[in-house]
């Protein structure tokens, strides 16, 4: 009985030992945490002196490549940051017990970077933090230019290890207002004469036509001498005089031309885009142009024409705007048509400007200007007869032509923000379709009723008043 009880007591003792034994990586080994300590931040290539509350006999660093340690006394430790990262510093007492495990975090030195950042960009609320071996920038800056300056400076302290979490404040939407203005003036003057004689002399037919004009469009002198005297096809003023003496007939033709013309072209496209984004605008159409395909057949390509504008705005600083602009006005020119394989292909007139400018909100630049003056004169005469005094004018012709063209392209950028939809007016708000009674009985092409709100206010205005876009 005593042997049985002794055996049971042995089993109970083994069970108690198994339950109370500390957990660890092996038999007789346990994890010692020591007293808790907060992380020790050490800038890279900088040193920190650490003082212990009680004397220690031994210290060690887990990764000497991250930080290096040395003792100054039995309570003072010298810690030097070598590379970004985390490691553990362990302190042991003279009796071998654990005093503490200290987490050492080595980070890039951002103290000098913060000083330089505040000097270069004063007043900008930029927050600087470290993450592993890099720098993290956050906050809201006033312009994209200052954001770029902060990133360039950070690259000097942590090359290729800069994280940008900054935002750009202020208005970042730009509306570009472009004005194309072109004037074409043309003047042409011409003067020519012709003298014709027809009849019989000594029973012989006589027909003489002298001068630089044309007695008849068909070239029949007889009809001209009987009263049908036609000048050239583009003549605006023709004076003819004819008389006969016996069997002889005389005819004199004075052909004069004077023409003047003025052409005015004006286009004002507006387009809005986000800073740094490209915007495109086309108001016009497309013309089919036949082209040869690879198989030898004839295909069709469409060429756009009209008012075109491509621009990329960048808000640099505050209200300073950088613009990359490509603006053009084109139109069909039938005078330069080419006929090929039975197809008539029209030419195009095109005025285009591509440039990069920088200006502030509301300022304007004339980015392109063209003044073209073409002058042509021509004098023709009958040899010797045109040199006669006074009468020589009957045997001379003069043609004078002058064309002047002036083109100006002006751009104006505006910083814009969205507004409420009811605050904007449309061109269609001015016109309301008439009822049948208003159209057939009173001959009105627009109805009486007007919309309510802002659209109604605009529709009640005269067409001579202000209209267009609402900007703040």
C-alpha positions in Angstrom: 0.0 0.0 0.0 2.8 2.4 0.8 4.5 1.6 -2.6 1.2 2.4 -4.4 0.9 5.7 -2.6 4.5 6.6 -3.4 4.0 5.9 -7.1 0.9 8.1 -7.2 2.8 10.9 -5.5 5.5 10.7 -8.1 3.1 10.9 -10.9 1.4 14.0 -9.3 4.8 15.7 -8.9 5.6 15.2 -12.6 2.3 16.7 -13.6 2.8 19.7 -11.4 6.3 20.3 -12.9 4.9 20.0 -16.4 2.2 22.6 -15.8 4.4 25.2 -14.0 7.3 24.9 -16.4 7.9 28.2 -18.4 7.4 28.2 -22.1 10.5 28.6 -24.2 12.5 27.3 -27.1 13.9 24.4 -25.3 14.1 22.6 -22.0 15.4 24.8 -19.2 15.3 28.0 -21.3 12.8 30.9 -20.9 12.2 34.3 -22.5 13.2 37.3 -20.3 11.5 40.6 -21.3 13.1 42.9 -18.8 11.6 46.2 -17.8 9.6 47.9 -20.7 11.4 50.8 -22.5 10.2 53.1 -25.2 12.0 53.1 -28.5 15.3 55.1 -28.7 15.4 57.2 -31.9 18.9 57.8 -33.1 19.6 59.9 -36.3 21.9 58.3 -38.8 25.5 59.3 -38.4 24.6 60.9 -35.1 25.3 59.8 -31.4 23.0 59.6 -28.4 24.2 59.1 -24.8 22.0 56.7 -22.7 22.1 56.5 -18.9 20.9 53.5 -16.9 19.2 53.6 -13.5 21.4 50.9 -12.1 24.9 49.7 -12.9 25.2 47.1 -15.6 28.0 44.6 -16.2 27.4 43.6 -19.8 25.6 45.1 -22.9 25.1 43.9 -26.5 23.5 45.1 -29.7 21.6 42.7 -31.9 22.7 44.2 -35.3 26.0 46.1 -35.2 25.4 47.2 -38.8 22.5 49.4 -37.7 24.0 50.9 -34.5 27.2 50.7 -32.7 27.5 50.9 -28.8 30.2 51.5 -26.3 30.4 52.1 -22.5 31.4 55.4 -21.0 30.8 54.2 -17.4 28.9 51.4 -15.6 25.7 53.5 -16.1 26.4 55.4 -19.3 26.1 54.1 -22.9 27.2 55.7 -26.2 25.0 54.8 -29.1 26.0 55.7 -32.7 23.5 55.4 -35.6 25.1 53.8 -38.7 22.3 52.7 -41.1 18.5 53.1 -41.2 16.6 50.3 -39.4 15.6 48.8 -36.1 17.6 46.7 -33.6 17.7 45.8 -29.9 20.1 46.9 -27.2 20.4 44.4 -24.2 21.6 45.3 -20.6 22.6 42.7 -18.0 23.3 43.2 -14.3 26.4 42.0 -12.5 24.5 38.9 -11.2 23.5 38.1 -14.8 19.9 39.2 -14.6 18.3 41.2 -17.4 18.0 44.9 -16.8 16.3 45.9 -20.0 15.8 45.4 -23.7 15.9 48.7 -25.5 14.6 49.1 -29.1 16.9 51.3 -31.1 15.5 52.9 -34.3 18.0 54.6 -36.6 16.4 57.1 -39.0 17.7 59.5 -41.6 18.7 62.8 -40.2 15.8 65.2 -41.0 16.7 67.9 -38.6 18.8 69.8 -41.1 16.3 69.1 -43.8 13.5 70.7 -41.8 15.6 73.8 -41.2 16.4 74.2 -44.9 12.8 73.5 -45.8 11.5 76.3 -43.5 14.1 78.7 -44.9 13.3 78.0 -48.6 9.5 77.7 -48.2 8.5 79.8 -45.2 4.9 79.6 -44.2 4.2 76.3 -46.1 2.6 73.7 -43.7 4.7 70.7 -44.8 5.0 67.8 -42.4 8.2 65.7 -42.6 8.4 62.1 -41.3 10.7 59.1 -41.7 9.6 55.7 -42.9 12.2 52.9 -42.8 15.1 54.5 -44.7 13.1 57.2 -46.5 11.4 60.6 -46.0 7.6 61.1 -46.2 6.3 64.6 -47.0 2.6 65.5 -46.3 0.5 68.6 -46.0 -1.0 71.2 -48.4 1.2 73.6 -50.3 0.0 76.7 -52.1 1.3 75.9 -55.6 2.7 73.2 -57.8 6.1 75.1 -58.0 6.6 75.0 -54.3 5.7 71.3 -54.2 8.4 70.6 -56.8 10.9 72.7 -54.8 10.2 70.6 -51.6 10.6 67.3 -53.5 13.9 68.5 -55.1 15.2 69.4 -51.7 14.1 66.1 -50.1 16.0 64.2 -52.9 19.2 65.8 -51.7 18.8 64.1 -48.3 17.2 60.8 -49.3 17.9 60.1 -53.0 15.2 57.9 -54.6 13.6 57.4 -51.2 11.1 60.3 -51.0 7.3 59.6 -50.7 5.1 62.5 -51.7 1.8 62.8 -49.9 1.4 66.5 -50.4 -1.6 68.2 -52.0 -1.8 71.5 -53.9 -4.3 74.0 -52.6 -6.0 76.9 -54.4 -7.7 77.0 -57.8 -6.4 74.5 -60.2 -8.7 74.9 -63.2 -7.9 77.3 -66.0 -10.2 78.7 -68.7 -8.5 80.0 -71.8 -10.1 82.7 -73.8 -8.6 83.0 -77.3 -9.5 85.7 -79.9 -8.7 85.3 -83.6 -9.1 88.6 -85.5 -8.3 88.8 -89.3 -8.9 91.6 -91.8 -8.4 91.2 -95.6 -8.5 94.3 -97.8 -8.1 94.2 -101.6 -8.0 96.9 -104.2 -7.8 96.4 -108.0 -7.8 98.9 -110.8 -7.3 98.4 -114.5 -7.7 100.5 -117.7 -7.4 99.3 -121.3 -8.4 100.6 -124.8 -9.0 99.1 -128.2 -9.4 100.6 -131.7 -11.0 98.8 -134.7 -11.4 99.7 -138.3 -13.4 97.7 -140.9 -14.6 98.3 -144.5 -13.4 98.3 -148.1 -10.8 100.5 -149.7 -10.2 100.3 -153.4 -12.5 97.3 -153.6 -10.4 95.5 -151.0 -11.7 94.4 -147.6 -10.0 96.1 -144.7 -10.0 94.9 -141.0 -7.8 96.4 -138.4 -8.0 96.0 -134.6 -5.4 97.8 -132.4 -5.1 98.2 -128.7 -4.8 96.1 -125.6 -8.4 95.5 -124.9 -10.9 93.3 -126.7 -13.7 94.6 -128.9 -15.8 91.4 -128.6 -15.9 88.5 -126.3 -16.4 86.2 -129.3 -13.7 87.9 -131.4 -16.1 89.0 -134.2 -15.2 92.4 -135.3 -18.1 93.0 -137.6 -20.7 92.6 -134.7 -18.7 95.0 -132.6 -18.7 97.6 -135.2 -22.4 97.4 -135.6 -23.0 98.2 -132.0 -22.3 95.1 -129.9 -19.0 96.0 -128.1 -18.1 93.7 -125.2 -15.1 94.0 -122.9 -13.3 91.3 -121.0 -15.2 88.9 -118.7 -14.4 90.8 -115.4 -15.0 94.3 -116.7 -17.1 96.5 -114.5 -17.1 99.6 -116.7 -17.1 99.6 -120.5 -17.4 102.6 -122.9 -17.7 102.0 -126.6 -17.9 104.5 -129.5 -18.5 103.6 -133.1 -19.1 105.5 -136.4 -18.9 104.9 -140.1 -17.8 107.0 -143.1 -18.9 105.6 -146.4 -17.9 102.0 -146.5 -15.5 102.4 -143.6 -16.5 101.7 -139.9 -14.6 102.8 -136.8 -15.0 101.6 -133.2 -13.3 102.6 -130.0 -13.5 100.6 -126.8 -12.6 101.9 -123.3 -12.5 99.1 -120.6 -12.1 100.3 -117.0 -12.2 98.2 -113.8 -12.1 99.2 -110.1 -13.0 96.8 -107.3 -12.6 97.0 -103.5 -13.3 94.3 -100.9 -13.0 93.8 -97.2 -13.3 90.5 -95.3 -13.5 90.3 -91.5 -13.0 87.1 -89.6 -13.5 86.8 -85.9 -13.5 83.7 -83.6 -13.5 83.6 -79.8 -13.3 80.0 -78.5 -13.2 79.3 -74.7 -12.0 76.1 -73.1 -11.5 75.0 -69.5 -9.0 72.3 -68.3 -7.4 71.1 -65.1 -3.9 72.2 -64.3 -1.4 69.9 -66.0 -4.1 68.3 -68.3 -4.4 68.8 -72.1 -7.7 70.1 -73.5 -8.8 70.1 -77.2 -11.4 72.2 -79.0 -12.7 72.0 -82.6 -15.6 74.0 -84.1 -16.0 73.3 -87.7 -16.2 70.1 -89.8 -14.4 67.5 -91.8 -13.9 67.3 -95.5 -13.5 64.0 -97.3 -10.3 63.7 -99.3 -9.7 60.7 -101.7 -6.4 58.9 -101.1 -4.8 55.8 -102.7 -5.0 52.7 -100.6 -2.3 50.0 -100.4 -4.2 47.8 -102.8 -4.3 50.5 -105.5 -7.9 51.5 -104.8 -9.2 54.8 -103.8 -10.1 55.5 -100.1 -11.4 58.5 -98.2 -9.8 60.4 -95.4 -11.4 63.2 -93.5 -9.5 66.4 -92.8 -10.8 68.7 -90.1 -11.2 72.4 -90.5 -12.5 75.3 -88.5 -11.4 76.8 -85.2 -9.0 74.4 -83.4 -7.3 74.9 -80.1 -5.1 72.6 -78.0 -3.6 73.8 -74.8 -2.1 72.5 -71.5 -2.3 74.9 -68.5 -0.1 74.6 -65.4 -0.7 76.7 -62.4 2.8 77.5 -61.4 2.5 79.7 -58.3 -0.6 81.4 -57.0 -2.2 83.0 -60.1 0.8 82.5 -62.3 -0.1 80.2 -65.2 2.1 78.4 -67.7 0.4 77.7 -71.1 1.4 75.4 -73.9 -0.9 76.5 -76.8 -1.6 75.3 -80.3 -4.3 77.5 -81.9 -5.4 77.5 -85.5 -8.2 78.7 -87.9 -8.6 76.9 -91.2 -11.1 77.0 -94.0 -11.7 75.5 -97.5 -10.1 77.4 -100.3 -11.6 76.4 -103.7 -9.1 78.6 -105.6 -6.4 76.1 -104.9 -8.3 73.0 -105.9 -6.5 70.2 -107.6 -8.1 67.8 -110.1 -6.7 64.2 -110.0 -8.2 61.1 -111.6 -11.5 62.8 -112.0 -11.6 64.0 -108.3 -11.5 67.7 -107.4 -9.6 68.2 -104.2 -9.9 71.6 -102.5 -7.1 73.3 -100.7 -7.2 74.9 -97.3 -6.4 78.3 -95.8 -4.8 77.8 -92.4 -3.5 80.2 -89.8 -1.8 78.5 -86.9 0.3 79.4 -83.9 2.2 77.1 -81.4 4.0 78.6 -78.4 4.5 78.5 -74.7 3.8 81.5 -72.6 3.5 82.4 -68.9 1.1 85.0 -67.5 -1.1 85.8 -64.5 -4.8 85.4 -64.1 -6.7 87.8 -66.4 -3.6 89.1 -68.3 -3.5 88.9 -72.1 -0.8 88.2 -74.7 -0.9 88.7 -78.4 0.9 85.4 -79.2 0.8 85.8 -83.0 0.5 88.7 -85.5 0.8 88.8 -89.2 0.8 91.8 -91.5 1.0 90.8 -95.2 1.0 93.4 -98.1 1.0 92.1 -101.7 1.3 94.6 -104.5 1.2 93.9 -108.3 1.1 96.3 -111.3 1.3 95.5 -115.0 1.5 97.8 -118.0 1.0 96.6 -121.6 1.0 98.6 -124.9 1.1 98.4 -128.6 4.7 98.9 -129.7 5.6 102.4 -130.8 1.9 103.5 -130.8 1.7 103.4 -127.0 4.7 105.8 -126.8 2.9 108.6 -128.7 2.0 111.6 -126.6 -1.7 111.9 -125.6 -3.0 109.5 -128.3 -0.7 106.8 -126.9 -3.1 106.2 -124.0 -5.5 104.6 -126.5 -2.9 101.9 -127.2 -1.9 101.2 -123.6 -3.4 99.2 -120.6 -2.5 99.3 -116.9 -3.5 96.9 -114.2 -3.0 97.6 -110.5 -3.8 95.1 -107.6 -3.0 95.3 -103.9 -4.0 92.8 -101.2 -3.5 93.4 -97.5 -4.0 90.9 -94.7 -3.7 91.4 -90.9 -4.0 88.6 -88.3 -3.8 88.8 -84.5 -4.2 86.0 -82.0 -4.7 87.1 -78.3 -5.0 84.7 -75.4 -6.3 85.4 -71.9 -6.3 82.7 -69.1 -8.6 82.8 -66.1 -8.6 80.7 -62.9 -12.1 79.4 -62.5 -14.2 77.4 -60.0 -17.4 75.5 -60.6 -20.7 77.3 -59.9 -24.3 76.3 -59.6 -26.0 75.2 -62.7 -28.9 77.7 -62.4 -26.5 80.6 -62.5 -25.4 79.8 -66.1 -27.4 80.8 -69.1 -27.5 79.1 -72.5 -27.9 80.7 -75.9 -31.1 78.7 -76.3 -32.6 80.5 -73.3 -33.2 83.5 -75.5 -35.5 81.8 -77.9 -38.8 80.1 -77.3 -40.6 78.4 -80.2 -43.8 80.3 -81.2 -47.3 78.9 -81.1 -49.2 78.3 -84.3 -51.3 81.5 -83.6 -48.2 83.6 -83.0 -46.6 82.3 -86.1 -49.5 82.3 -88.6 -51.6 85.1 -87.3 -49.0 87.6 -86.0 -45.9 86.5 -88.0 -43.7 86.1 -84.9 -40.8 83.7 -85.0 -40.4 83.6 -81.2 -42.9 83.1 -78.4 -43.8 85.6 -75.6 -43.3 83.4 -72.6 -39.8 83.4 -71.1 -38.2 81.0 -68.6 -38.0 81.7 -64.9 -34.8 82.5 -62.9 -31.5 83.5 -64.4 -32.4 82.1 -67.8 -35.5 84.3 -67.9 -33.4 87.4 -67.0 -31.1 86.6 -69.9 -33.8 85.9 -72.4 -35.4 89.3 -71.7 -32.3 91.1 -72.6 -31.8 92.5 -76.1 -29.3 90.8 -78.4 -27.2 94.0 -78.2 -26.7 93.5 -74.5 -24.2 91.4 -72.6 -24.2 87.6 -73.0 -21.8 84.7 -72.7 -20.3 83.0 -69.7 -20.5 83.7 -66.0 -17.1 83.7 -64.2 -16.0 84.3 -60.7 
